């Protein structure tokens, strides 16, 4: 094996080492992000389960109807 071939192999080996370490670091970060997303999903699920009918929802609606008409419409929707 000539010196040139050895240098080429050493270069490939260095490149592969760099690629492997980069991919391993990426995998660690991805695992961390997945864990965080799982926690957020669990927290959201818990919040959703705790949600009840006493929740206040605020909406701003532009309409040509009077307040009394809107109240009647909302009351009819509750039934």
N, C-alpha and C positions, 0 to 999 in steps of 0.2 A: 504494500500500500504506500503510495507516495505521500509526501507532505501536504500536497494540495488536497488530496482526498481526505486526509485526516482533518484538515482545517474545515473542509466542507461538512464532514460529519459532526465536528465540534460545533459548527455554526447551527446545524439542524438541531443538535441536542440542546443547545442554548435556547433556540427558538421554541422548541417543544416544552422545555422547562418553564419558560416565560408564559406560554399559552396555558399550560396546566395550572400554574399558580394563579393566573388571571381568572381562569374558569372556576377554580376552587373559591377564590375570593367572591366572585359573582354568586356562586351557589350559597355561600354563607349569608350574603346580603339578601338574596331572594328568600332564604329560609326565615330570616328575621322579618322581612316584610310580610310573608305569609302568616307568621305567628301574630303579627300586629293586626292584620286583616281579620284573622279568626277571632281575636279578642273584640274588635270593633263589631263584628257580626254577632257575637254572643251578647255584647252589651246592648245592641240595637234590638235583639230578640227579647232580652229581658225587659227593656223599656216598653216594647210593644205589648208584652204579656201584662205588664203593670197598668197599661193604659185602660181607662174605664170611661163610662159615659159622662163623667163629670168634667171632661176635658173642654176647655174654652178655646174656640177657634175664632179668630178675628179675620174678617174679610172686608175689603173695601170694594163696593160695587157701584158703578155708575149706572143709574137707571132713570127712566122717566116715570116710574111708579111712585106713589106716595108711600110713606113709612108704614101706614096702616095696611096697605095692600101687601107690602113685602112681609110684614109680620104675619098676616093671614096665610100667605103662601108658605112661609116657613113652618107655621103651625100645622098646615095640612101635610107637609112633608114628613113631619114627626110621626104621624099616624101610620 
